[in-house]
Amino acid sequence: MNLFQKILFEHWGYSQFRPLQEEIITSVYNGNDTLALMPTGGGKSITFQVPALAKDGMCIVISPLIALMKDQVENLKNHNIPALAVHSGMNAREIEITLDNAKYGNYKFLYISPERLATQKIHGDIVRMKINLIAVDESHCISQWGYDFRPSYLQIAEIRNILPDVPVLALTATATPEVVDDIMEKLRFRRKNVLQKSFERKNLSYIVRDMEDKQKYLKKIIETSRGSGIVYVRNRKKTKEISVFLNSAGIKADYYHAGLSPEIRSHKQDLWKSGKIQVIVATNAFGMGIDKPDVRFVVHLDLPDSLEAYFQEAGRAGRDEKRAYAVLLYNNSDRVKFEQQFKMAFPPVETVKEIYQSVCSYLGVAYGDGKGTVFNFNLMDFSIHAKIYSLTALNALKILEYENYLQITDEINSPSRLMFNVNRDDLYKIQVENKDLDSFIKILLRAYTGLFSNFTNIDETYLAKFGNTTVDVINEYLIQLSRKHLISYIPQRRTPLLILNESRLEEANVRISPENYILRKERYKSRMDAMINYAISKTKCRSQILLSYFGEENVYRCGQCDVCKTRNELDISAYEFDRIVEELKKQIANSEAGLQDVVDNIDISAEKVIKVVRWLLDNGKISENENRKLIWKK
């Protein structure tokens, strides 16, 4: 075993790396800036965890998703690897303590959200740490060409000014060629260095069906499939509706969306992972951390926003390398809904400015104030308060985020946290002098450790059971201790956060760049068009369409998608089919030609030429004019 294999086995129990992992690890270990493109489920985290453990010092990991960041920190701790996280869900005292631990403790990983990394305070602390690697997760977020651009990512490169010799590992599961180049430029790669695993999934069959009655066909898919599956829909209400429909048909199903409590989401996910339910019906909130290998089918009842999103979600099927199916159900009404969605995604600039002012007023921010402040933010409550349609508000906030006026984080489920503000000796004196508080303080000290050195997650329900009392009594004691300044107590909360990047401006001074607005609109439309073209295409291999979108050319058709299987029924080889199509294109592009003309001029058997022409006519790729001459449809 080499050093990397020993680390992999010691901490994770694996004896071998997955394809491309060791090449990426070797590259960054040798000090090279590296962009790693690996499909969802390809084991990206191992590629920065192993080299960081192989060197002295600590790895900084930048991630946009606070929930994922917290999960990964807990996962590392479970493998006896010390890790910390700094994000916008923490108060100033917590951040200060965490950074002190990172500077002076024996930690190997420091996860930081991009908006926190941008602060001068963190820069000053990082200089005093021994950093061996900078890992940028979801690195496509740095590119305005990407489907999930986040302006806060543009600040990441500033860290290279203070850590000029530390290599950067950029990670993403989906990136087009222009996004790949943009990532390396924005992160100031010293030289271009891309390590990419092909996006091809040979065991995954892509299928599109034009269906009016989608529910009936969905039932048929599940009844004829073995194993578990995921059904993706666009909105929360529909998750429950489809789940109820499937259960009424005798299929064990449940629903999942971001509006459910973390406990309920976790419970539903566990039921599905353990096989107690066959199907989970979900919005795109379902996916983070999903590593179930035996998913046999992923069905989309609605069109995703982009091929990037579709590829990631469909890619959750068949990770065990056995045959699996990615099915998209589509009809003409989907296109109409898509066009409506496009119109709503870009509210008028004046509406965006009005919503900016409404948000500031809702948060109680005065003009010239608020820069850097973090607020709990409930979109639905704001929409009701401001009398604005929630989707319009959300899309306006996205535009304001692109312009860097504010940031909205993912929903944070933060457990209650507590830390003593006094030392043990002073606390003992207080216990002696306050018999009414003594018993509760003893419960805290028996239930949890580390309360004097750091904020510790606590559970009021657990404390109530531990002390044989009620949660209300526990809460009352916590409030008392907090008022006496004996503890710092942060109650549990579950909400997204809104961060103001700039002090509140007068409406006349809020500028929405016309160039950026138009450019984003064009890119959004381009991604939507690519998604629709994938759905309506009947002549090109599905896998080829996806791979071409991500820059992989000259790949063979998969032979497994619905288009390939229809072609296979012609009993014509791929070579012959493609050759007939190319010859046909030339003939009908340069001159008028009927079926007989084509048959006479292509040096392949007439029977095969006729089969291909009929197939192209049936699938709308060519047509006949009034003179029975063939016309190629562009």
C-alpha positions as CSV (number, residue, x, y, z in Angstrom):
1,M,0.0,0.0,0.0
2,N,1.2,3.5,-0.7
3,L,0.6,6.5,1.6
4,F,-2.7,7.4,0.1
5,Q,-4.1,3.9,0.2
6,K,-3.0,3.5,3.8
7,I,-4.9,6.7,4.7
8,L,-8.0,5.5,2.8
9,F,-8.0,2.2,4.5
10,E,-7.3,3.6,8.0
11,H,-10.0,6.2,8.0
12,W,-12.6,4.8,5.6
13,G,-11.9,1.1,5.4
14,Y,-11.6,1.0,1.6
15,S,-8.6,-0.8,0.0
16,Q,-8.9,0.8,-3.5
17,F,-9.8,4.2,-4.9
18,R,-12.5,4.8,-7.4
19,P,-11.5,5.8,-10.9
20,L,-9.7,9.1,-11.2
21,Q,-9.5,9.7,-7.4
22,E,-5.9,8.8,-6.9
23,E,-4.8,10.9,-10.0
24,I,-6.5,13.9,-8.4
25,I,-5.0,13.2,-5.0
26,T,-1.5,12.9,-6.5
27,S,-1.9,16.1,-8.5
28,V,-2.8,18.3,-5.5
29,Y,-0.3,16.5,-3.2
30,N,2.4,17.5,-5.7
31,G,1.3,21.2,-5.4
32,N,-0.7,21.5,-8.6
33,D,-3.8,23.6,-9.0
34,T,-6.4,21.1,-10.2
35,L,-9.9,21.1,-11.5
36,A,-11.6,17.8,-10.9
37,L,-14.8,16.9,-12.8
38,M,-16.5,13.9,-11.4
39,P,-20.1,12.8,-11.7
40,T,-22.4,13.0,-8.7
41,G,-21.6,10.1,-6.4
42,G,-18.0,9.8,-7.8
43,G,-16.4,10.4,-4.4
44,K,-15.3,14.0,-4.7
45,S,-14.7,14.6,-0.9
46,I,-12.0,11.8,-0.7
47,T,-9.9,13.7,-3.3
48,F,-9.2,16.6,-0.9
49,Q,-9.5,14.7,2.4
50,V,-6.8,12.2,1.6
51,P,-4.0,14.6,0.5
52,A,-4.8,17.0,3.4
53,L,-4.3,14.1,5.8
54,A,-1.1,13.1,4.1
55,K,0.5,16.5,4.8
56,D,1.2,18.6,7.8
57,G,-1.3,21.4,8.3
58,M,-5.0,22.0,7.6
59,C,-7.2,22.1,4.5
60,I,-9.7,24.9,3.9
61,V,-12.9,23.6,2.3
62,I,-15.2,26.2,0.7
63,S,-18.8,25.1,0.3
64,P,-22.0,27.1,-0.5
65,L,-24.4,24.7,1.3
66,I,-24.3,25.1,5.1
67,A,-26.3,21.9,5.7
68,L,-23.8,19.9,3.6
69,M,-20.9,21.5,5.3
70,K,-22.3,20.5,8.7
71,D,-22.9,17.0,7.6
72,Q,-19.3,16.6,6.3
73,V,-17.8,18.0,9.5
74,E,-19.9,15.4,11.5
75,N,-18.9,12.7,9.1
76,L,-15.2,13.5,9.5
77,K,-15.5,13.5,13.3
78,N,-17.2,10.1,13.1
79,H,-14.0,8.9,11.3
80,N,-11.9,10.4,14.1
81,I,-10.7,13.3,11.9
82,P,-10.9,16.7,13.7
83,A,-12.8,19.3,11.7
84,L,-14.4,22.7,12.2
85,A,-16.9,24.9,10.3
86,V,-17.5,28.7,10.0
87,H,-20.7,29.9,8.3
88,S,-23.3,32.6,8.5
89,G,-25.5,30.6,10.9
90,M,-23.0,31.3,13.7
91,N,-22.7,34.4,15.8
92,A,-19.5,36.5,16.2
93,R,-18.5,34.7,19.5
94,E,-18.9,31.3,18.0
95,I,-16.8,32.3,14.9
96,E,-14.1,33.7,17.1
97,I,-13.8,30.6,19.2
98,T,-13.8,28.3,16.1
99,L,-11.1,30.3,14.5
100,D,-9.0,30.3,17.7
101,N,-9.4,26.5,17.7
102,A,-8.3,26.3,14.1
103,K,-5.2,28.4,14.8
104,Y,-4.1,26.7,18.0
105,G,-5.7,23.3,17.9
106,N,-4.9,20.1,16.1
107,Y,-7.5,20.3,13.4
108,K,-7.2,19.0,9.8
109,F,-10.2,20.6,8.1
110,L,-11.8,24.1,8.3
111,Y,-15.0,24.4,6.3
112,I,-15.9,28.0,5.4
113,S,-18.9,29.4,3.5
114,P,-17.8,31.8,0.7
115,E,-19.5,34.9,2.2
116,R,-17.6,34.3,5.5
117,L,-14.3,33.7,3.7
118,A,-14.6,37.2,2.1
119,T,-14.2,39.0,5.5
120,Q,-10.9,40.7,6.4
121,K,-11.2,39.2,9.9
122,I,-10.9,35.6,8.5
123,H,-8.1,36.6,6.2
124,G,-6.2,37.8,9.2
125,D,-6.7,34.6,11.0
126,I,-5.9,32.3,8.0
127,V,-2.5,33.9,7.7
128,R,-1.7,32.5,11.2
129,M,-2.8,29.0,10.2
130,K,-0.7,26.3,8.5
131,I,-2.8,25.6,5.4
132,N,-1.8,22.7,3.1
133,L,-4.7,22.8,0.6
134,I,-7.7,25.0,-0.5
135,A,-10.6,22.9,-1.8
136,V,-13.5,24.7,-3.6
137,D,-16.6,22.5,-3.7
138,E,-19.4,23.2,-6.2
139,S,-16.8,25.3,-8.1
140,H,-19.2,25.9,-11.1
141,C,-20.8,28.5,-8.8
142,I,-17.9,30.9,-9.6
143,S,-18.8,31.1,-13.2
144,Q,-21.5,33.5,-14.6
145,W,-21.7,31.0,-17.5
146,G,-22.8,28.3,-15.0
147,Y,-26.3,27.3,-14.0
148,D,-25.9,28.2,-10.3
149,F,-23.7,31.3,-10.2
150,R,-23.1,32.8,-6.8
151,P,-21.3,36.2,-6.6
152,S,-19.8,35.4,-3.2
153,Y,-17.6,32.8,-5.0
154,L,-15.8,35.6,-6.9
155,Q,-14.2,36.6,-3.6
156,I,-12.5,33.2,-3.1
157,A,-9.5,34.0,-5.3
158,E,-8.5,36.8,-2.8
159,I,-7.3,34.1,-0.5
160,R,-4.6,33.3,-3.0
161,N,-3.0,36.7,-2.2
162,I,-2.3,35.6,1.4
163,L,-1.7,31.9,0.6
164,P,0.2,32.2,-2.8
165,D,2.0,28.8,-2.6
166,V,-1.0,26.7,-1.5
167,P,-2.6,24.6,-4.3
168,V,-6.3,24.9,-5.1
169,L,-8.5,21.9,-5.8
170,A,-11.7,22.9,-7.6
171,L,-14.5,20.3,-7.6
172,T,-17.7,20.0,-9.6
173,A,-20.0,17.4,-11.0
174,T,-21.3,19.3,-14.0
175,A,-19.5,21.9,-16.1
176,T,-19.7,22.8,-19.8
177,P,-16.4,23.6,-21.5
178,E,-16.8,27.4,-21.1
179,V,-17.5,26.9,-17.4
180,V,-14.4,24.7,-17.1
181,D,-12.2,27.5,-18.5
182,D,-13.9,30.2,-16.4
183,I,-13.4,28.3,-13.2
184,M,-9.6,28.0,-13.7
185,E,-9.4,31.7,-14.7
186,K,-11.5,33.0,-11.8
187,L,-9.5,30.8,-9.3
188,R,-6.2,32.1,-10.8
189,F,-4.8,28.7,-11.7
190,R,-1.1,28.9,-12.3
191,R,-1.5,26.6,-15.3
192,K,-4.5,24.8,-16.7
193,N,-5.0,21.4,-15.2
194,V,-8.2,19.5,-15.7
195,L,-8.7,15.9,-14.6
196,Q,-12.0,14.6,-15.9
197,K,-13.9,11.4,-15.6
198,S,-16.2,10.9,-18.6
199,F,-19.8,11.8,-17.9
200,E,-20.9,8.7,-19.8
201,R,-23.0,6.3,-17.8
202,K,-23.1,3.0,-19.8
203,N,-25.4,1.3,-17.3
204,L,-27.9,4.1,-17.3
205,S,-30.7,4.1,-20.0
206,Y,-32.1,7.5,-20.8
207,I,-35.8,7.5,-21.9
208,V,-38.2,10.3,-22.8
209,R,-41.9,9.6,-23.2
210,D,-44.5,12.0,-24.6
211,M,-47.3,11.3,-22.2
212,E,-50.6,13.2,-21.5
213,D,-51.5,10.9,-18.6
214,K,-48.2,10.9,-16.7
215,Q,-49.5,9.4,-13.5
216,K,-50.8,6.3,-15.3
217,Y,-47.4,5.8,-17.1
218,L,-45.5,6.4,-13.8
219,K,-47.5,3.6,-12.2
220,K,-46.6,1.3,-15.1
221,I,-42.9,2.2,-14.8
222,I,-42.8,1.4,-11.1
223,E,-44.8,-1.8,-11.4
224,T,-42.5,-3.2,-14.0
225,S,-39.3,-2.1,-12.2
226,R,-37.5,-3.8,-9.4
227,G,-35.7,-1.9,-6.7
228,S,-36.2,1.6,-5.3
229,G,-36.6,4.8,-7.2
230,I,-36.9,8.6,-7.1
231,V,-39.7,10.7,-8.7
232,Y,-38.9,14.4,-9.1
233,V,-41.6,17.1,-9.4
234,R,-41.4,20.9,-9.4
235,N,-43.4,21.9,-6.3
236,R,-44.1,20.8,-2.8
237,K,-47.8,20.3,-3.2
238,K,-47.3,17.8,-6.0
239,T,-44.9,15.6,-4.0
240,K,-47.7,14.8,-1.6
241,E,-50.3,14.4,-4.4
242,I,-48.2,11.9,-6.3
243,S,-47.2,10.0,-3.2
244,V,-50.9,9.6,-2.2
245,F,-51.7,8.4,-5.8
246,L,-48.9,5.8,-5.7
247,N,-49.9,4.5,-2.2
248,S,-53.5,4.2,-3.4
249,A,-52.2,2.0,-6.3
250,G,-50.4,-0.3,-3.8
251,I,-47.0,1.2,-4.2
252,K,-45.1,2.1,-1.0
253,A,-44.2,5.7,-1.5
254,D,-43.5,8.9,0.6
255,Y,-42.9,12.5,-0.2
256,Y,-40.0,14.9,0.6
257,H,-39.4,18.6,0.3
258,A,-37.6,21.5,2.0
259,G,-40.7,22.6,3.9
260,L,-40.7,19.6,6.1
261,S,-38.8,19.6,9.4
262,P,-35.3,18.2,9.4
263,E,-36.4,15.4,11.7
264,I,-39.2,14.4,9.3
265,R,-37.0,14.7,6.3
266,S,-34.3,12.5,7.9
267,H,-37.0,9.9,8.9
268,K,-38.4,9.7,5.4
269,Q,-34.9,9.4,3.9
270,D,-34.0,6.6,6.3
271,L,-37.3,4.7,5.4
272,W,-36.4,4.9,1.7
273,K,-32.7,4.0,2.2
274,S,-33.6,1.0,4.2
275,G,-36.1,-0.2,1.6
276,K,-39.2,0.1,3.8
277,I,-40.6,2.4,1.1
278,Q,-39.9,1.8,-2.6
279,V,-40.4,5.3,-4.0
280,I,-39.6,8.8,-2.7
281,V,-41.5,11.7,-4.5
282,A,-39.5,14.8,-4.1
283,T,-38.5,18.3,-5.2
284,N,-34.9,19.0,-6.1
285,A,-34.3,19.5,-2.3
286,F,-33.8,15.7,-2.3
287,G,-30.3,14.7,-3.3
288,M,-27.7,16.1,-0.9
289,G,-25.8,13.2,0.6
290,I,-27.8,10.6,-1.2
291,D,-25.5,7.6,-1.7
292,K,-28.0,4.8,-2.1
293,P,-26.3,2.6,-4.7
294,D,-29.2,0.4,-5.8
295,V,-31.6,3.1,-7.2
296,R,-33.1,1.4,-10.3
297,F,-35.0,4.4,-11.7
298,V,-35.3,8.1,-11.5
299,V,-38.4,9.6,-13.1
300,H,-38.9,13.3,-13.8
301,L,-42.6,14.3,-14.1
302,D,-41.7,17.9,-14.8
303,L,-38.9,19.5,-16.8
304,P,-35.9,20.5,-14.7
305,D,-34.5,24.0,-15.3
306,S,-31.4,22.8,-17.2
307,L,-29.5,19.8,-18.5
308,E,-27.0,20.3,-15.7
309,A,-29.8,19.8,-13.1
310,Y,-31.3,16.9,-15.0
311,F,-28.0,15.1,-15.4
312,Q,-27.2,15.4,-11.6
313,E,-30.7,14.2,-10.6
314,A,-30.9,11.4,-13.2
315,G,-27.4,10.4,-12.2
316,R,-28.6,9.2,-8.8
317,A,-29.8,6.0,-10.5
318,G,-27.5,3.0,-10.9
319,R,-24.5,3.9,-8.9
320,D,-23.9,0.2,-8.3
321,E,-23.1,0.0,-12.0
322,K,-26.1,-2.2,-12.7
323,R,-28.8,-1.4,-15.3
324,A,-30.9,1.6,-14.2
325,Y,-33.3,4.0,-16.0
326,A,-33.6,7.8,-16.1
327,V,-37.1,8.6,-17.5
328,L,-38.4,12.0,-18.4
329,L,-42.2,12.3,-19.0
330,Y,-43.0,15.3,-21.2
331,N,-45.9,16.8,-23.1
332,N,-46.8,20.0,-24.9
333,S,-48.2,21.7,-21.7
334,D,-44.7,21.4,-20.2
335,R,-43.3,23.7,-22.8
336,V,-46.0,26.3,-22.1
337,K,-45.3,26.1,-18.3
338,F,-41.6,26.5,-19.1
339,E,-42.2,29.6,-21.1
340,Q,-44.3,31.1,-18.3
341,Q,-41.6,30.2,-15.8
342,F,-39.1,32.1,-18.0
343,K,-41.2,35.2,-17.9
344,M,-41.5,35.1,-14.1
345,A,-37.8,34.5,-13.6
346,F,-37.0,38.0,-14.6
347,P,-39.3,40.6,-12.9
348,P,-39.0,44.1,-14.3
349,V,-36.1,46.1,-12.9
350,E,-38.4,48.6,-11.1
351,T,-40.1,45.7,-9.4
352,V,-36.7,44.4,-8.3
353,K,-35.8,47.8,-6.8
354,E,-39.2,48.0,-5.0
355,I,-38.7,44.6,-3.5
356,Y,-35.2,45.6,-2.3
357,Q,-36.7,48.5,-0.4
358,S,-39.5,46.3,1.0
359,V,-37.0,43.7,2.3
360,C,-34.9,46.4,4.0
361,S,-38.0,47.8,5.6
362,Y,-39.2,44.4,6.6
363,L,-35.9,43.7,8.3
364,G,-35.9,47.1,10.0
365,V,-32.8,48.4,8.3
366,A,-32.3,52.2,8.1
367,Y,-30.8,54.0,5.1
368,G,-27.0,53.9,5.2
369,D,-27.1,51.0,7.7
370,G,-27.0,47.2,7.7
371,K,-23.8,46.3,5.9
372,G,-22.6,42.8,6.8
373,T,-25.6,42.1,9.0
374,V,-27.1,38.6,9.1
375,F,-30.9,38.2,9.4
376,N,-33.2,35.3,9.8
377,F,-35.4,35.5,6.7
378,N,-38.7,33.7,6.0
379,L,-39.7,34.3,2.4
380,M,-43.3,33.4,2.8
381,D,-43.7,35.7,5.8
382,F,-42.1,38.5,3.9
383,S,-44.3,37.9,0.8
384,I,-47.4,38.0,2.9
385,H,-46.2,41.1,4.8
386,A,-45.2,42.9,1.6
387,K,-48.3,41.6,-0.4
388,I,-46.0,40.2,-3.1
389,Y,-46.3,36.9,-4.9
390,S,-43.6,34.7,-3.3
391,L,-42.1,33.5,-6.6
392,T,-41.8,37.1,-7.8
393,A,-40.1,38.0,-4.5
394,L,-37.7,35.0,-4.8
395,N,-36.7,35.8,-8.4
396,A,-36.1,39.5,-7.5
397,L,-33.9,38.4,-4.6
398,K,-31.9,36.2,-6.9
399,I,-31.3,39.3,-9.2
400,L,-30.3,41.4,-6.2
401,E,-27.9,38.6,-5.2
402,Y,-26.4,38.5,-8.6
403,E,-25.7,42.2,-8.2
404,N,-24.1,41.5,-4.9
405,Y,-26.5,43.6,-2.8
406,L,-27.4,40.7,-0.6
407,Q,-27.0,36.9,-0.2
408,I,-29.5,34.2,0.8
409,T,-28.3,31.0,2.3
410,D,-29.8,27.6,2.2
411,E,-32.2,26.8,5.1
412,I,-30.2,26.2,8.3
413,N,-31.3,23.8,10.9
414,S,-29.3,25.0,13.9
415,P,-29.7,23.1,17.2
416,S,-29.6,25.0,20.4
417,R,-26.1,25.9,21.5
418,L,-24.7,26.8,24.9
419,M,-21.4,27.9,26.5
420,F,-20.6,29.0,30.1
421,N,-19.3,32.6,30.4
422,V,-17.7,31.9,33.8
423,N,-14.9,29.5,34.8
424,R,-15.5,26.4,36.9
425,D,-14.4,28.1,40.2
426,D,-16.7,31.0,39.8
427,L,-19.6,28.8,38.7
428,Y,-19.2,26.7,41.9
429,K,-19.5,29.8,44.0
430,I,-22.7,30.8,42.1
431,Q,-24.1,27.3,42.7
432,V,-23.5,27.6,46.5
433,E,-25.1,31.0,46.6
434,N,-28.1,30.1,44.3
435,K,-29.6,26.8,45.5
436,D,-32.5,27.2,43.1
437,L,-30.1,27.1,40.1
438,D,-27.7,24.5,41.5
439,S,-29.6,21.4,40.5
440,F,-30.1,22.6,36.9
441,I,-26.4,23.5,36.5
442,K,-25.5,20.0,37.7
443,I,-27.9,18.6,35.0
444,L,-26.0,20.6,32.4
445,L,-22.6,19.5,33.6
446,R,-23.6,15.9,33.8
447,A,-25.3,15.8,30.4
448,Y,-22.6,17.6,28.3
449,T,-18.9,18.1,28.3
450,G,-16.8,21.0,26.8
451,L,-19.3,23.7,28.0
452,F,-16.5,26.0,29.3
453,S,-14.3,26.0,26.2
454,N,-16.7,26.0,23.2
455,F,-20.3,26.3,22.2
456,T,-21.9,22.9,22.6
457,N,-25.1,21.6,20.9
458,I,-27.8,20.8,23.4
459,D,-31.2,19.3,23.2
460,E,-33.8,20.7,25.6
461,T,-36.0,17.6,25.3
462,Y,-33.0,15.4,26.2
463,L,-32.3,17.6,29.2
464,A,-35.9,17.4,30.3
465,K,-35.8,13.6,30.3
466,F,-32.3,13.6,31.9
467,G,-33.6,15.8,34.7
468,N,-37.0,14.2,35.0
469,T,-38.8,17.5,34.3
470,T,-40.5,19.3,31.4
471,V,-39.1,21.2,28.4
472,D,-40.8,24.4,29.6
473,V,-38.9,24.2,32.9
474,I,-35.6,23.6,31.1
475,N,-36.3,26.6,28.8
476,E,-37.1,28.8,31.9
477,Y,-33.8,27.9,33.5
478,L,-31.8,28.5,30.3
479,I,-33.4,32.0,30.1
480,Q,-32.6,32.7,33.7
481,L,-28.9,31.7,33.3
482,S,-28.7,33.8,30.1
483,R,-30.1,36.9,31.8
484,K,-27.6,36.6,34.6
485,H,-24.9,36.4,31.8
486,L,-23.7,33.0,33.2
487,I,-24.2,31.4,29.8
488,S,-24.3,32.3,26.2
489,Y,-27.4,30.5,24.9
490,I,-28.5,30.4,21.3
491,P,-32.0,28.7,20.9
492,Q,-32.7,26.3,18.1
493,R,-33.8,27.8,14.8
494,R,-34.7,26.6,11.4
495,T,-34.7,29.3,8.7
496,P,-32.7,30.6,5.8
497,L,-30.5,33.6,6.4
498,L,-30.2,36.9,4.5
499,I,-27.0,38.8,4.6
500,L,-26.7,42.4,3.4
501,N,-23.5,43.0,1.5
502,E,-24.0,46.7,1.3
503,S,-25.7,49.4,3.5
504,R,-29.2,50.2,2.6
505,L,-29.4,52.4,-0.4
506,E,-31.9,54.9,-1.6
507,E,-34.0,53.5,-4.5
508,A,-32.4,55.8,-7.0
509,N,-29.0,54.4,-6.1
510,V,-29.9,50.8,-6.5
511,R,-28.5,49.8,-9.9
512,I,-29.4,46.7,-11.7
513,S,-26.9,46.3,-14.6
514,P,-28.8,46.2,-17.9
515,E,-25.9,44.2,-19.4
516,N,-25.9,41.6,-16.6
517,Y,-29.7,41.4,-16.6
518,I,-29.9,40.8,-20.4
519,L,-26.9,38.4,-20.3
520,R,-28.4,36.3,-17.5
521,K,-31.7,36.2,-19.3
522,E,-30.1,35.0,-22.5
523,R,-28.1,32.3,-20.7
524,Y,-31.2,31.2,-18.7
525,K,-33.1,30.9,-22.0
526,S,-30.3,29.0,-23.6
527,R,-30.3,26.4,-20.8
528,M,-34.1,26.1,-21.1
529,D,-33.9,25.6,-24.8
530,A,-31.3,22.9,-24.4
531,M,-33.6,21.1,-21.9
532,I,-36.6,21.3,-24.3
533,N,-34.5,20.2,-27.2
534,Y,-33.4,17.1,-25.2
535,A,-37.1,16.4,-24.4
536,I,-38.4,16.7,-28.0
537,S,-35.5,15.2,-29.9
538,K,-36.4,11.9,-31.5
539,T,-33.4,11.3,-33.8
540,K,-30.2,11.7,-31.7
541,C,-29.0,9.3,-29.0
542,R,-29.9,10.8,-25.5
543,S,-26.5,10.0,-24.1
544,Q,-24.8,11.7,-27.1
545,I,-26.9,14.9,-26.5
546,L,-25.9,15.0,-22.8
547,L,-22.2,14.3,-23.4
548,S,-22.1,16.8,-26.3
549,Y,-23.6,19.4,-24.0
550,F,-20.7,18.8,-21.5
551,G,-18.1,19.0,-24.2
552,E,-17.6,15.3,-25.0
553,E,-17.6,14.8,-28.7
554,N,-17.1,11.8,-31.1
555,V,-18.8,9.3,-28.6
556,Y,-20.7,6.3,-29.8
557,R,-24.5,6.2,-29.4
558,C,-25.4,4.3,-26.3
559,G,-27.7,1.7,-27.9
560,Q,-29.9,1.7,-24.7
561,C,-32.0,5.0,-24.8
562,D,-35.4,5.2,-26.4
563,V,-34.0,6.8,-29.6
564,C,-31.3,4.1,-30.0
565,K,-33.8,1.3,-29.4
566,T,-36.2,2.6,-32.0
567,R,-33.3,2.8,-34.5
568,N,-32.2,-0.8,-33.5
569,E,-35.6,-2.0,-34.7
570,L,-34.7,-1.0,-38.2
571,D,-32.1,-3.8,-38.2
572,I,-29.4,-1.4,-39.6
573,S,-26.0,-0.8,-38.1
574,A,-25.1,2.5,-36.6
575,Y,-22.5,3.0,-39.3
576,E,-25.0,2.4,-42.1
577,F,-27.7,4.6,-40.4
578,D,-25.3,7.5,-40.0
579,R,-23.9,7.2,-43.5
580,I,-27.4,7.2,-45.1
581,V,-28.4,10.3,-43.0
582,E,-25.2,12.2,-44.1
583,E,-25.7,11.3,-47.8
584,L,-29.3,12.2,-47.5
585,K,-28.5,15.6,-46.0
586,K,-26.1,16.4,-48.8
587,Q,-28.6,15.4,-51.6
588,I,-31.7,17.3,-50.3
589,A,-29.7,20.3,-49.2
590,N,-28.1,20.9,-52.6
591,S,-31.0,20.0,-54.9
592,E,-34.6,18.8,-54.8
593,A,-34.7,15.0,-54.5
594,G,-37.5,12.6,-54.0
595,L,-37.4,9.2,-52.4
596,Q,-36.4,7.4,-55.6
597,D,-33.6,9.9,-56.3
598,V,-32.2,9.3,-52.9
599,V,-32.4,5.5,-53.3
600,D,-30.7,5.7,-56.7
601,N,-27.8,7.9,-55.4
602,I,-26.9,6.2,-52.1
603,D,-24.6,3.2,-52.5
604,I,-26.4,1.1,-49.8
605,S,-29.3,-1.3,-50.4
606,A,-32.5,0.3,-51.4
607,E,-34.4,-1.5,-48.6
608,K,-32.2,0.1,-45.9
609,V,-32.3,3.6,-47.4
610,I,-36.1,3.4,-47.6
611,K,-36.2,2.3,-43.9
612,V,-34.1,5.2,-42.8
613,V,-36.1,7.7,-44.9
614,R,-39.4,6.4,-43.5
615,W,-38.0,6.6,-39.9
616,L,-36.9,10.2,-40.5
617,L,-40.3,11.1,-41.8
618,D,-42.1,9.4,-38.9
619,N,-39.9,11.2,-36.4
620,G,-40.3,14.6,-38.0
621,K,-36.7,15.1,-39.0
622,I,-37.6,15.4,-42.7
623,S,-40.8,16.1,-44.6
624,E,-42.2,16.1,-48.1
625,N,-43.4,19.1,-50.0
626,E,-46.4,19.2,-52.4
627,N,-44.1,17.8,-55.2
628,R,-43.1,14.8,-52.9
629,K,-39.6,16.2,-52.7
630,L,-37.8,15.7,-49.4
631,I,-37.0,18.6,-47.1
632,W,-34.5,18.5,-44.2
633,K,-36.0,20.2,-41.1
634,K,-33.4,22.3,-39.1
